[in-house]
Each structure stands twice: as structure tokens, then as C-alpha cells.
Amino acid sequence: AWVSAEDIEVKESISLAFISGLPLDTEMTEDGGGTLQSCINRQSPTDIKMLNFARDWINVYLPHCLKKVDRVTFGIMNEGDF
């Protein structure tokens, strides 16, 4: 089942800190205090899954999709193919 926006209850500052790759021992002053790890641990399992998905998407999948490979250089395409 898809998760709707209403189901996600993670504060924006926690999301941005986690997705941007800040160390988990970073102190989070405005979100109840504690480290980023303790803020993440207070989230629901669905929220943690969405945070992990978002971090993977931004840091792994999106760069892969945006990378342009020059197939002519590798000899996969010849001049008549384009």
C-alpha cells in the first residue's frame, strides 16, 4: 500500500538532516533535543522506511538516472544510429 502524506509525521529539520547525510551523533536542538539518532529512533517504522527511501533516492538513484553515458565513445552506437 502507498503511504499518503498524512501518514508521515517527521519534522522537516530531522528529514533534511538525515537525508543530507549528517552524522547520527549530531545534536538536534529544536526537535526535543538529543542526537539525530535518538530523533530517528522516536519515529514510527513507516517514517523510518520513508526516510531511508528518500535518502537512497537522493544519494543513489537520482545521480544514477541523471548520469549521461556517451555510448558512441564505448562503441555501442555508431554514426548511423543517431
MDAnalysis code that builds the backbone (N, CA, C; Angstrom):
import MDAnalysis as mda
import numpy as np

u = mda.Universe.empty(246, n_residues=82, atom_resindex=np.repeat(np.arange(82), 3), trajectory=True)
u.add_TopologyAttr("name", ["N", "CA", "C"] * 82)
u.add_TopologyAttr("resid", np.arange(1, 83))
u.add_TopologyAttr("resname", ["ALA", "TRP", "VAL", "SER", "ALA", "GLU", "ASP", "ILE", "GLU", "VAL", "LYS", "GLU", "SER", "ILE", "SER", "LEU", "ALA", "PHE", "ILE", "SER", "GLY", "LEU", "PRO", "LEU", "ASP", "THR", "GLU", "MET", "THR", "GLU", "ASP", "GLY", "GLY", "GLY", "THR", "LEU", "GLN", "SER", "CYS", "ILE", "ASN", "ARG", "GLN", "SER", "PRO", "THR", "ASP", "ILE", "LYS", "MET", "LEU", "ASN", "PHE", "ALA", "ARG", "ASP", "TRP", "ILE", "ASN", "VAL", "TYR", "LEU", "PRO", "HIS", "CYS", "LEU", "LYS", "LYS", "VAL", "ASP", "ARG", "VAL", "THR", "PHE", "GLY", "ILE", "MET", "ASN", "GLU", "GLY", "ASP", "PHE"])
u.atoms.positions = np.array([
    [0.845, -1.180, 0.000],
    [0.000, 0.000, 0.000],
    [0.883, 1.233, 0.000],
    [0.441, 2.256, -0.716],
    [1.167, 3.517, -0.770],
    [0.946, 4.272, 0.526],
    [1.921, 5.061, 0.893],
    [1.834, 5.883, 2.086],
    [1.434, 7.282, 1.664],
    [0.407, 7.825, 2.292],
    [-0.025, 9.178, 1.946],
    [0.760, 10.197, 2.768],
    [0.719, 11.439, 2.339],
    [1.442, 12.497, 3.029],
    [0.953, 12.663, 4.462],
    [-0.309, 12.354, 4.715],
    [-0.848, 12.486, 6.059],
    [-0.272, 11.453, 7.023],
    [0.257, 10.356, 6.482],
    [0.799, 9.299, 7.323],
    [2.210, 9.601, 7.830],
    [2.893, 10.541, 7.202],
    [4.269, 10.857, 7.561],
    [4.270, 12.001, 8.561],
    [4.910, 11.784, 9.696],
    [4.903, 12.786, 10.757],
    [6.311, 13.171, 11.192],
    [7.277, 13.148, 10.291],
    [8.648, 13.504, 10.622],
    [8.820, 15.003, 10.419],
    [9.451, 15.662, 11.370],
    [9.693, 17.090, 11.234],
    [10.692, 17.337, 10.107],
    [10.527, 18.478, 9.460],
    [11.362, 18.810, 8.303],
    [12.844, 18.861, 8.663],
    [13.183, 19.393, 9.806],
    [14.593, 19.509, 10.178],
    [15.239, 18.133, 10.357],
    [14.482, 17.179, 10.896],
    [15.003, 15.815, 11.046],
    [15.174, 15.181, 9.676],
    [14.180, 15.359, 8.816],
    [14.253, 14.793, 7.469],
    [15.456, 15.322, 6.719],
    [15.629, 16.645, 6.718],
    [16.745, 17.241, 5.985],
    [18.093, 16.809, 6.550],
    [18.196, 16.736, 7.867],
    [19.453, 16.313, 8.483],
    [19.794, 14.874, 8.100],
    [18.809, 13.996, 8.143],
    [19.040, 12.579, 7.836],
    [19.337, 12.368, 6.357],
    [18.539, 12.990, 5.486],
    [18.699, 12.798, 4.050],
    [20.011, 13.395, 3.553],
    [20.418, 14.526, 4.146],
    [21.657, 15.164, 3.703],
    [22.901, 14.433, 4.187],
    [22.737, 13.467, 5.072],
    [23.857, 12.636, 5.490],
    [24.628, 13.160, 6.689],
    [23.997, 13.996, 7.509],
    [24.671, 14.444, 8.729],
    [24.976, 13.236, 9.612],
    [26.053, 13.285, 10.369],
    [26.357, 12.173, 11.285],
    [25.227, 11.962, 12.283],
    [24.991, 10.722, 12.640],
    [23.879, 10.400, 13.538],
    [24.092, 10.930, 14.951],
    [25.321, 11.318, 15.302],
    [25.560, 11.869, 16.637],
    [25.431, 13.393, 16.670],
    [24.919, 13.995, 15.590],
    [24.685, 15.438, 15.538],
    [23.585, 15.819, 16.518],
    [23.824, 16.863, 17.309],
    [22.821, 17.325, 18.274],
    [21.703, 18.067, 17.547],
    [20.469, 17.696, 17.841],
    [19.284, 18.332, 17.266],
    [18.639, 19.163, 18.370],
    [18.855, 20.469, 18.354],
    [18.421, 21.321, 19.464],
    [16.933, 21.635, 19.435],
    [16.350, 21.820, 18.246],
    [14.969, 22.301, 18.190],
    [13.914, 21.206, 18.195],
    [14.295, 19.951, 18.089],
    [13.308, 18.875, 17.960],
    [13.277, 17.975, 19.185],
    [13.135, 18.563, 20.337],
    [13.059, 17.773, 21.556],
    [14.415, 17.400, 22.102],
    [15.457, 17.890, 21.479],
    [16.803, 17.628, 21.956],
    [17.284, 16.233, 21.610],
    [18.499, 15.974, 21.980],
    [19.105, 14.680, 21.708],
    [19.819, 14.669, 20.367],
    [20.359, 13.522, 20.052],
    [21.083, 13.371, 18.798],
    [20.123, 13.060, 17.662],
    [20.636, 13.151, 16.459],
    [19.827, 12.783, 15.287],
    [19.373, 11.335, 15.401],
    [20.251, 10.467, 15.898],
    [19.893, 9.048, 16.072],
    [18.706, 8.892, 17.013],
    [18.693, 9.624, 18.127],
    [17.572, 9.496, 19.064],
    [16.285, 10.066, 18.466],
    [16.415, 11.112, 17.639],
    [15.228, 11.661, 16.959],
    [14.670, 10.649, 15.957],
    [15.551, 9.974, 15.245],
    [15.124, 8.952, 14.279],
    [14.466, 7.788, 15.017],
    [15.040, 7.381, 16.140],
    [14.502, 6.251, 16.906],
    [13.104, 6.523, 17.451],
    [12.733, 7.790, 17.606],
    [11.401, 8.139, 18.111],
    [10.338, 8.097, 17.017],
    [10.729, 7.875, 15.776],
    [9.786, 7.871, 14.660],
    [9.141, 6.493, 14.510],
    [8.028, 6.459, 13.806],
    [7.340, 5.191, 13.567],
    [8.118, 4.386, 12.521],
    [7.895, 3.084, 12.458],
    [8.573, 2.275, 11.442],
    [8.309, 2.755, 10.014],
    [7.093, 3.217, 9.736],
    [6.780, 3.735, 8.397],
    [7.590, 4.983, 8.100],
    [7.720, 5.869, 9.072],
    [8.506, 7.083, 8.880],
    [9.975, 6.755, 8.627],
    [10.509, 5.795, 9.357],
    [11.906, 5.406, 9.167],
    [12.112, 4.813, 7.777],
    [11.169, 4.006, 7.322],
    [11.272, 3.442, 5.967],
    [11.260, 4.537, 4.916],
    [10.395, 5.540, 5.093],
    [10.324, 6.637, 4.137],
    [11.595, 7.479, 4.166],
    [12.168, 7.699, 5.350],
    [13.426, 8.435, 5.437],
    [14.546, 7.692, 4.722],
    [14.626, 6.381, 4.938],
    [15.644, 5.580, 4.253],
    [15.438, 5.595, 2.742],
    [14.189, 5.489, 2.304],
    [13.884, 5.524, 0.881],
    [14.284, 6.873, 0.270],
    [13.941, 7.950, 0.960],
    [14.267, 9.288, 0.453],
    [15.775, 9.489, 0.378],
    [16.501, 9.037, 1.399],
    [17.964, 9.195, 1.397],
    [18.585, 8.379, 0.271],
    [18.124, 7.157, 0.078],
    [18.637, 6.341, -1.031],
    [18.306, 6.973, -2.376],
    [17.095, 7.479, -2.516],
    [16.683, 8.079, -3.790],
    [17.565, 9.280, -4.133],
    [17.756, 10.175, -3.164],
    [18.528, 11.398, -3.406],
    [20.010, 11.101, -3.632],
    [20.564, 10.184, -2.870],
    [22.011, 9.951, -2.904],
    [22.464, 8.864, -3.873],
    [21.557, 7.975, -4.292],
    [21.962, 6.860, -5.154],
    [21.224, 6.863, -6.485],
    [19.905, 6.776, -6.431],
    [19.127, 6.580, -7.651],
    [19.085, 7.819, -8.544],
    [18.870, 8.990, -7.967],
    [18.793, 10.209, -8.767],
    [20.101, 10.494, -9.501],
    [21.263, 10.447, -8.839],
    [22.507, 10.660, -9.591],
    [22.702, 9.636, -10.706],
    [22.308, 8.399, -10.457],
    [22.424, 7.370, -11.487],
    [21.543, 7.712, -12.690],
    [20.323, 8.160, -12.428],
    [19.397, 8.498, -13.512],
    [19.849, 9.728, -14.295],
    [20.502, 10.663, -13.626],
    [20.918, 11.896, -14.283],
    [22.246, 11.767, -15.032],
    [22.967, 10.679, -14.765],
    [24.259, 10.495, -15.408],
    [24.054, 10.172, -16.888],
    [24.761, 10.893, -17.739],
    [24.653, 10.660, -19.178],
    [25.875, 9.867, -19.621],
    [25.650, 8.784, -20.282],
    [26.735, 7.957, -20.783],
    [26.834, 8.168, -22.285],
    [28.015, 8.441, -22.745],
    [28.249, 8.638, -24.168],
    [28.485, 7.271, -24.804],
    [27.418, 6.714, -25.387],
    [27.507, 5.367, -25.936],
    [28.378, 5.305, -27.179],
    [28.559, 6.416, -27.893],
    [29.391, 6.420, -29.089],
    [30.842, 6.148, -28.705],
    [31.284, 6.733, -27.597],
    [32.659, 6.547, -27.139],
    [32.947, 5.083, -26.827],
    [31.981, 4.368, -26.303],
    [32.181, 2.972, -25.945],
    [32.006, 2.024, -27.124],
    [31.635, 2.533, -28.280],
    [31.478, 1.693, -29.454],
    [30.155, 0.945, -29.493],
    [29.220, 1.294, -28.641],
    [27.930, 0.626, -28.635],
    [27.048, 1.172, -29.771],
    [27.194, 2.466, -30.057],
    [26.441, 3.122, -31.120],
    [27.407, 3.561, -32.202],
    [26.976, 3.451, -33.428],
    [27.801, 4.005, -34.499],
    [27.118, 5.238, -35.068],
    [27.748, 5.903, -35.993],
    [27.252, 7.178, -36.516],
    [25.829, 7.056, -37.110],
    [25.480, 5.942, -37.699],
    [24.175, 5.789, -38.299],
    [23.036, 5.589, -37.320],
    [23.343, 5.296, -36.052],
    [22.314, 5.057, -35.057],
    [21.672, 6.308, -34.518],
    [22.335, 7.474, -34.648],
    [21.703, 8.680, -34.143],
    [21.434, 9.604, -35.223],
])
